[in-house]
Amino acid sequence: MDYDSLTVLELKNLCKNRGIRISGNKAEVVIRLMEDDESAAAPPRAQPQTPQQSFPQHVPGGYAPAQIIYVQKEDELASGIGICIIIYAIFRLFWAVIFSTGSGGAGAWLLSPVAFLLGLGFLVGGVITYSGYRNGVYLTLAILAVSGLFSVAFHGDEVNPVSIAWGDEMIMTSIMCSFTCMILVALPLILSQLKEGWPEPIENLLKRNQSTDGKTQFACQSCKAELQIPIGYSGNIACPSCNLEMKV
């Protein structure tokens, strides 16, 4: 608008209509009107948006239930049983080492290698159970059964590395201890969700040893598909089922 062509009275009427100050000479009033035009032409300032809270969606007949995210917790029972087996394995290995030095009754040192193998088996079973695999429990139960048979077979008046109880009055105690340990070890099979198979290093070792026609079987790390690769091959392979690339 050409404010210079208007009279002072007309300019002040414009100021009055716009609600701005009308005092001053013509130049001041013109400047005031031009500033008002500029402020009106400027884009509105963006207002900060307040995050909206999500509510359950309304559906006919009521509201849809809110979604709940469940976080799976690691199985503490299998881990606890695995730690107990490992501690017992260390005790059995220490027990075998003591008798290997010639301590105990006559000929007791001859059973030290058997006791050492039993302790080593307990150690492997405990580690696999701690990792959450079902085969770790099965392995420990089998070794407990063998250990119990050795404990009864070589039970006597003198202590030996495969039987930590001695004397006729302790044989039933030894049997009850074996059964109690087997029940405790088997608890994860009932109360836990254990993984099938073996830990990855053992699984790969078993698959590498199964060879046919110059090839060895290898399990895919993702879909567990059986793959056959040449014996001695080292490098990257791709699973044809899930297209996962792996290094062997």
C-alpha positions in Angstrom: 0.0 0.0 0.0 1.2 3.5 -0.9 1.1 5.1 2.5 2.8 8.3 1.3 -0.3 9.2 -0.8 -2.6 9.1 2.3 -3.2 12.0 4.7 -2.2 11.9 8.3 -5.8 11.4 9.4 -6.2 8.5 7.0 -3.0 6.9 8.3 -4.1 7.3 11.9 -7.4 5.7 11.1 -5.6 2.7 9.7 -3.5 2.5 12.9 -6.6 2.7 15.0 -8.3 -0.1 13.0 -5.2 -2.3 13.4 -4.9 -1.6 17.1 -1.5 0.1 16.9 -0.3 3.4 18.3 -1.5 6.4 16.4 0.6 9.2 17.9 3.5 10.9 16.1 4.1 12.6 12.7 3.3 11.1 9.3 6.7 9.5 8.9 6.5 7.7 12.2 2.9 6.5 11.5 4.0 5.2 8.1 6.9 3.3 9.6 4.6 1.8 12.2 2.2 0.7 9.5 4.9 -0.9 7.4 6.3 -2.8 10.4 2.8 -4.1 11.0 2.6 -5.3 7.4 5.9 -7.1 7.7 4.8 -8.9 10.9 1.5 -10.0 9.3 3.3 -11.3 6.3 5.9 -13.4 8.3 5.1 -17.2 8.5 3.7 -18.3 11.9 6.3 -19.8 14.3 6.0 -23.5 14.6 4.7 -24.5 18.0 6.4 -27.4 19.8 4.2 -30.5 19.7 3.5 -32.3 22.9 3.9 -36.0 22.5 0.6 -37.7 22.5 0.0 -40.7 24.7 -1.2 -43.8 22.9 -4.4 -45.3 24.3 -5.9 -48.7 23.5 -7.7 -48.6 20.2 -11.5 -48.5 20.5 -13.2 -51.4 18.8 -16.9 -52.3 18.7 -17.8 -53.9 22.0 -15.0 -52.4 24.0 -11.3 -51.6 23.8 -8.5 -53.7 22.3 -6.1 -55.0 25.0 -2.8 -53.2 25.3 0.2 -55.1 23.9 2.6 -56.4 26.5 6.2 -57.1 25.7 7.6 -60.1 27.5 11.4 -60.3 28.0 12.6 -63.9 28.2 14.7 -64.5 31.2 17.6 -66.9 31.1 17.0 -70.2 32.8 18.6 -69.9 36.3 17.7 -73.4 37.3 19.8 -75.1 34.6 22.6 -72.7 35.3 22.5 -73.4 39.1 22.4 -77.2 38.6 25.3 -76.9 36.1 27.4 -75.0 38.6 26.7 -77.6 41.3 27.8 -80.4 38.9 31.0 -78.5 38.1 31.8 -78.1 41.7 31.2 -81.8 42.3 33.4 -82.7 39.3 36.2 -80.6 40.8 35.9 -82.5 44.0 35.9 -85.9 42.3 39.0 -84.9 40.3 40.7 -83.8 43.4 39.7 -87.1 45.1 41.2 -89.1 42.2 44.5 -87.1 42.3 44.9 -87.8 46.0 44.6 -91.6 45.5 46.9 -91.5 42.5 49.8 -90.6 44.9 49.3 -94.0 46.7 47.1 -92.8 49.5 44.4 -95.0 50.8 44.0 -98.8 51.0 46.1 -101.3 49.1 45.5 -101.1 45.3 43.2 -98.1 45.7 45.5 -96.2 43.3 44.5 -98.6 40.5 41.0 -97.1 40.5 42.4 -93.5 40.2 42.2 -93.4 36.4 38.5 -94.5 36.5 37.8 -91.9 39.2 39.6 -89.3 37.1 37.5 -90.2 34.0 34.3 -90.0 36.0 35.3 -86.6 37.3 36.1 -85.4 33.8 32.7 -86.6 32.6 31.0 -84.7 35.4 32.9 -81.6 34.4 31.9 -81.8 30.8 28.2 -82.6 31.7 28.2 -79.7 34.1 29.5 -77.2 31.5 27.0 -78.4 28.9 24.1 -78.2 31.4 25.2 -74.7 32.5 25.0 -73.7 28.8 21.4 -74.8 28.8 21.6 -77.9 26.6 19.5 -81.0 27.3 22.3 -83.4 26.4 24.3 -82.1 29.3 21.7 -83.4 31.7 21.5 -86.7 30.0 25.3 -87.1 30.1 25.5 -86.2 33.8 22.7 -88.7 34.6 24.5 -91.5 32.7 27.8 -90.8 34.6 25.9 -90.7 37.9 24.5 -94.1 37.1 27.9 -95.5 36.2 29.5 -93.8 39.3 26.8 -95.4 41.5 27.5 -98.8 40.1 31.2 -98.4 40.7 30.5 -97.2 44.2 28.5 -100.3 45.0 30.8 -102.7 43.2 33.9 -101.5 45.0 32.3 -100.7 48.3 34.4 -102.0 51.2 35.8 -101.3 54.6 38.5 -99.0 53.2 37.9 -95.8 51.3 38.8 -95.8 47.6 38.6 -93.2 44.8 35.3 -94.5 43.3 33.4 -94.8 46.5 33.4 -91.9 49.0 31.4 -94.0 51.6 32.8 -97.1 53.3 31.6 -99.7 55.8 28.6 -102.0 55.5 26.3 -99.5 57.3 27.1 -96.8 54.7 26.2 -98.7 51.5 22.5 -97.7 51.6 23.5 -94.1 52.3 25.7 -94.2 49.2 22.8 -95.6 47.1 20.4 -92.9 48.4 22.9 -90.2 47.6 23.2 -91.4 44.1 19.4 -91.4 43.5 19.1 -88.0 45.2 21.7 -86.5 42.9 20.0 -88.0 39.8 16.7 -86.5 40.8 18.2 -83.0 41.4 20.1 -83.2 38.1 16.9 -84.2 36.2 14.9 -81.2 37.5 15.9 -79.0 34.5 14.3 -81.6 32.2 11.0 -80.9 33.8 11.1 -77.3 34.9 13.3 -75.7 32.3 13.2 -75.1 28.5 16.5 -76.6 27.5 18.0 -76.5 24.0 18.3 -79.6 21.9 21.6 -81.0 20.7 25.1 -79.9 21.8 27.0 -76.6 22.1 28.3 -75.3 18.8 31.9 -76.4 19.2 30.9 -80.0 20.0 28.2 -80.0 17.3 30.7 -78.9 14.7 33.3 -81.5 15.9 30.7 -84.3 15.6 29.5 -83.2 12.2 33.1 -82.9 10.9 33.7 -86.5 11.9 30.7 -87.8 10.0 32.0 -88.1 6.4 30.5 -89.8 3.3 32.0 -90.0 -0.2 34.9 -87.7 0.7 32.5 -85.1 2.2 31.7 -84.2 5.8 28.3 -83.1 7.2 28.0 -79.6 8.6 24.9 -78.2 10.4 23.8 -74.7 9.4 24.1 -72.3 12.3 20.7 -70.7 11.5 18.3 -73.3 10.2 20.2 -76.4 11.3 20.1 -77.9 7.8 22.5 -80.7 7.1 25.2 -79.5 4.6 27.9 -81.6 2.9 31.2 -80.0 2.3 34.5 -81.6 1.0 36.8 -82.9 3.7 39.5 -80.5 4.5 37.7 -77.5 2.9 38.3 -74.2 4.7 36.5 -71.0 3.7 33.1 -69.5 3.4 29.9 -71.4 2.5 26.3 -70.4 2.0 23.4 -72.4 3.2 21.0 -73.2 0.3 18.0 -73.2 2.6 18.4 -69.8 4.4 21.2 -68.2 2.4 23.3 -67.7 5.6 27.0 -67.3 4.9 29.3 -69.2 7.3 33.0 -69.8 7.7 34.2 -73.4 8.1 
